[in-house]
Amino acid sequence: MKIKRILTVGVIFLMICIVNTKANNQNYSPEIIKAVLDETQELCSQDNGLLWGHSLDVPILFVDEENEIVYSNKNSSKLNLEEKNNIYIGKLPDFIRVKKGPQKIDKRNWAVIPLPLPENKIEQQCVILHEAFHCLQPQIDLKPLPYNNSHMEEMEARVWLKLEWKALDFALHSEGEDRKQAIIDAICFRKYRRALYSDCDGCENRFEIHEGMAEYTAQKICRSKPELKSFLQSKLECLWENKSYADCFAYFTGPVYAYLLDETEINWRNQLGSKDDIAILVQTAYNISLPFDVYMEAEERSVLYSGAKIMGEELDREISL
């Protein structure tokens, strides 16, 4: 009986593994790829360069590494792809780095995206347009220098980042003077953190421009305004429990500051540069004067955002490391 039970458990485990393998290795037919690319083209046509003054209709290269196949909406002499069903298909070349991001092929930036894509259609397009924006960044002078935000592993940096996040979340769901006060709080918390890590301002800014604006662009184009607000709230909930913030914080701060700028009448995207602090643009757009003593204000206002609770959580995390 014991042997029979072990065999039964083994068979069940094998079946689960097979199901999971099939789920993780989706088969992409040319028809499926064409439908995805058609949706991307439609979104790019709707935007028509409205956001950044340039079209996001860039060369896209989907990479099926397991089957060594690539799919694209464009062709090039170096890739030498075959047209089929109004898309381009070919063998995965040795020179392609199988990682998400822009790659230079025949003097053009291509958005290289490994398969599989998310199952949700909106999430699919957000991934594609996020990478498309990365291809566009050099043209609009928003390709920043390299950055390193390892200070975000430190307890105090995480505490003041969480306070900035909470204030931004409140600003996102407020209006009028309440929103303005929440923005003031967020910037005060931000300045307090940056005073503690004074050499890191530039790196934080560059991360927000690089990844924050790519995320904002994709979500802005793919979602309605209410959907975008709801998504940002869920994004914060998702990021909150992360063990590391160094490589993820800008995916919330960047899009939220951009959202708040969109709520004003200024044409802020034309003013944004690769070295800018987007929070300063928000401060200017909302005609905000910061308190005389920003750091004292930050300490006093932190009470309203559960500062002691956040500090306790981060202290527990620090002890457990």
Secondary structure, 3 states (H helix, E strand, C coil): CHHHHHHHHHHHHHHHHHHHHHHHCCCCCHHHHHHHHHHHHHHHHHHCCCCCCCCCCCCEEEEECCCCEEEECCCCCCCCCEEECCEEEEECCCCCCCCCEEEEECCEEEEEEECCCCCCHHHHHHHHHHHHHHHHHHHHCCCCCCCCCHHHHCHHHHHHHHHHHHHHHHHHCCCHHHHHHHHHHHHHHHHHHHHHCCCCHHHHHHHHHHHHHHHHHHHHHHCCHHHHHHHHHHHHHHHHCCCCCCCCCHHHHHHHHHHHHHCCCCCHHHCCCCCCCHHHHHHHHCCCCCCCCHHHHHHHHHHHHCHHHHHHHHHHHHHHC
